[in-house]
């Protein structure tokens, strides 16, 4: 996998195998200390979450509020925190 990663000049190469018994095997080769645009530290996730919570409270567009809601819940999941049930729950818990 490392050779494949090097040949493709990629920082990360992943493979996934689904088994019949309901398990999935995932293997990743990556450059040490490399940072990718789809990976964030806890500090960065908390900042993103805080920014979206501020935005959701001031947003008048339902579509933008729904998008912020989804982003907040992804951050919650990645931080190991309980997800919110609704936009109203986020707004009321952060007043």
C-alpha positions in Angstrom: 0.0 0.0 0.0 2.9 2.4 0.7 4.3 1.7 -2.7 0.9 2.5 -4.3 0.7 5.7 -2.2 4.2 6.7 -3.4 3.5 5.9 -7.0 0.3 8.0 -6.9 2.2 10.8 -5.0 -0.7 10.6 -2.5 -0.5 11.5 1.2 -3.0 8.9 2.0 -4.3 5.7 0.5 -7.2 3.7 2.0 -8.7 0.3 1.1 -11.9 -1.2 2.5 -13.2 -4.8 2.4 -16.7 -5.8 3.3 -17.0 -9.3 4.8 -20.1 -11.5 4.6 -20.2 -11.8 8.4 -21.1 -8.1 8.7 -17.6 -6.7 9.4 -15.6 -4.3 7.3 -11.8 -4.2 7.3 -10.3 -0.8 6.6 -6.6 -0.3 6.0 -4.9 3.1 5.4 -1.3 4.0 4.5 -0.5 7.7 5.1 2.5 10.0 5.3 3.5 10.5 8.9 2.3 13.8 10.4 0.5 14.6 7.1 -2.7 16.7 7.6 -5.7 16.3 5.3 -8.6 18.6 4.6 -11.1 16.1 6.0 -9.4 15.7 9.3 -9.6 18.2 12.2 -8.2 18.3 15.7 -10.6 18.5 18.7 -9.7 22.2 19.1 -10.6 22.8 15.4 -13.8 20.9 15.7 -14.8 22.9 18.8 -14.1 26.1 16.9 -16.1 25.0 13.9 -19.0 24.0 16.2 -18.9 27.3 18.1 -18.9 29.2 14.8 -21.8 27.3 13.5 -23.8 27.7 16.8 -23.3 31.5 16.6 -24.4 31.4 12.9 -27.4 29.3 13.6 -28.7 31.8 16.2 -28.5 34.6 13.7 -29.5 32.8 10.5 -32.9 33.7 9.0 -32.7 31.2 6.1 -34.0 27.7 7.0 -31.6 26.1 4.5 -28.6 27.8 6.0 -29.8 26.9 9.5 -30.3 23.2 8.5 -26.8 23.1 7.0 -25.3 24.6 10.2 -27.3 22.0 12.2 -25.8 19.2 10.2 -22.2 20.6 10.6 -22.8 21.0 14.4 -24.0 17.4 14.7 -21.0 16.0 12.7 -18.7 17.9 15.1 -20.7 16.5 18.1 -20.2 13.0 16.8 -16.5 13.4 16.1 -16.0 14.9 19.5 -17.9 11.9 21.1 -20.7 14.2 22.3 -24.5 13.7 22.1 -26.1 15.0 18.9 -28.8 17.6 18.9 -32.4 16.7 17.9 -33.3 20.0 16.4 -32.2 23.6 15.5 -34.4 24.8 18.3 -32.6 22.6 20.8 -29.3 24.2 19.8 -30.6 27.7 19.9 -32.3 27.2 23.3 -29.2 25.5 24.9 -26.9 28.3 23.8 -28.8 31.4 24.8 
